Amino acid sequence: MFLYAAAVDLQKQTEPRASVAELRASDADRDRVADILREALAEGRLTTEEHAERVEGVLAAKTVGELDVFIRDLPAAHQRHAPPHAPAPGRPSAGAIPADPDDNLVAIFSSSVRKGRWRAGRRIHAYAVFGSVEIDLSEALFEYQQVVIKAYSVFGNVEVRVPENVSLRGTGGGVLGNFEVDTLDSPEPDAPVVYVDGWAVLGNIEARPKRGRLVADILDRVQRKVDKSLRKHLDR
């Protein structure tokens, strides 16, 4: 009986295992390949016709190996296993942030809001005195990689919202108040970094990601709509 069990174990060890290329593709695998194709289209490596043809093939692919065929000739396909980059530093680079603010948001017994599609400067000052300030960067245009928000709250509230795929850092505190910043680390080495500094005196300062919001350019948004329309068309 012992010899039989040992023989079975030996047989299992010597049987060839399925390679990665033979594994069934998941939706995440298809989305990853679709992202690479979208970047190739934006960079001019693929024509619109080539992109549409490959996306159609990606949606019909059954295995990981079949997916890799559509990106084998693209540089991004060989960079996806690059080692992880170092996390964003706790403080901005020396000389990267000007001394004077690009924007001032002041709320004294009132409210001040900056949201929607707007250009974020390198330095933003927010003052809330018996008032509230809302800074929503979820749809903002980031022209600089590092953005500093200096926030001061006295019996007031300062609320900062950022996209999910940026890095977020916070340095500050509260005096009978609340200072809370959710630390984020973006997987992209060139992603914007938002630094929130400040003090809350009998007030509140908080910064956190806005779920479902990502830094994306106009071309990327349009292409996602095209891919979505194509997927609906193929599902009919």
C-alpha positions, 0 to 999 in steps of 0.5 A: 500500500505504501509503495502504491501511494509513493508511486502515485505521488511520483506520477503526479510530480512528473506530470507536466503542468499547464503553462501560464499561456494555457490558463483560462483568461479572466476579465482582469487579464482582458482589461490589462491587455485592452489598456496596453492596446489603448496606450498603443493607439494613443502613442500612434503605434496602432491605427484605429483599424488595427486597434479595433481588430485587436480589441475584438480578438481580446474579447474573444480570447479564451486563454492567456496565451491567446491574449499575449498574441495581440500585444507581443509586438508592443513595448508595454507588453514587456514592461509590465513585470518591471520592479515596483517603484519607490513610494512617494516621499513624505515631503515635496522636492526642494524647489518644486513648490513656489513660496506664493500660492497659485490659489487661495480659498477663504471661507469666513462664516461662509463656504468656498468650493473648487471642483469639476474640471480645473487646473491644479496649481503647485500650491493651494492655500485654504482657510476656513474660519467658522466656514467650510472649504471643499477642494475636489481634485477628482476631475482636476487637470494636474499640470505638475507632479507635486501639489501642496495644499496648506490648510488652516481650520478654526472652528471650520472644515476643510475637505480635500478629495483626490483621484484614487490613482494619485499618491497622497501624503499629510503632515499636520495636527489638531488642537482640540480638532481633527487632522486626518489624511488617508495615505495613498501610494500610486502604482504609477511612478509618474503619478501626481503626489498631493501633500496636505499640510495644516492645522485644525483648531477646534475644527476639521481637516480631512483628505481622502480618495474619491472612489471611482475617480482616476486621473485620465486624459480626454483621449482615454475617456473617449477610448473607454466609451469606444471599447464599451460600445464595441463590447456591447455590439459583440455581446448582441 
